[in-house]
């Protein structure tokens, strides 16, 4: 554990940030699974609604540097492609 006051504060801040990041990542994974299960069940309306929710969460994560921009774009693109194929 750190001895200097500012280092102690950084350690606390880093732990809080880590917890938030874990929660955000978990939330994204859960929502992606919901989209994929809606696609599997061939429920196009629900899949489209969930896709907009997941796009928002992934874009927000990319904005907060939780995901790299290209990774976020790739994830959104692949999901959108699957939902579009379902709608046909």
N, C-alpha and C positions, 0 to 999 in steps of 0.2 A: 504494500500500500504506500501511496505517496506521502511525503512529509510536508511538502510545500503547500500552502493554502490554495494557490491557483491550480496546482496539479490535482489536489483533492477535488476541487470543483469540476475540473475537466473530466475526472474519472466518473463523477456522479452524472454529469451531462452526457457523457458517452454511453453510460448504461441506460439512461432514459431514452436516448436516441435509438439505441440498439433494440430496446423493447418495442418502440413504435415501429421500427423497420420490420421486426419479426411479425408483428400484428398485420402490417400492410401487406407483406409478402403472403402471409397465410390467407388473408382475405381475398387477394387476387387469385390464388390457387383454387380456393373454394368456389369462387364465382366462375372461373374457367371450367371447373368440373361440372357446375350446374349447366353451363352452355353446352358442353359436350354431351351431357346426359339428355338434354332437350333435343339435340340433334339426333342422338341415338334413338329416341322415342318418336322421331319425325314430327315434333311439335314446332312448326315454323314460327308461329306467333310468339310463343314463349322464348324461343331461341333468339329472335330479333330483339325482343325487349331486354333480355339478359346481355346480349351483345353490346348494346349501348351502355349498359351499366359497367361491363367489363372494360370497354374502351376508355371510359372515363377514369376508372381506377388505374389502369395501366398507364394512361397519359399523365395522370397525377404523379404516379410513382417515377416516371421518367423525368418529370419536372423537378422532383426532389432528389434526383440522382440515385434513386433506389435501383432503377434499371437503366441500362444504357439506352440511348435514343433509338438506335438501330434494332436492339433487342425488343424494345417495346413495339416498334413499328412492325417487326416481323411477327410477333405474337398476335397483334391486332389483325394484320393482313391474313394470316393463316386461319384465324377464327372466322373472319368475315367471308373468306372464300368458302369455308364449309357451310356457313349459314346460307350464303347465296346459292350454293349447289342444292341445298335442301329446298329452297323456295321454288326451284324450277319444276 
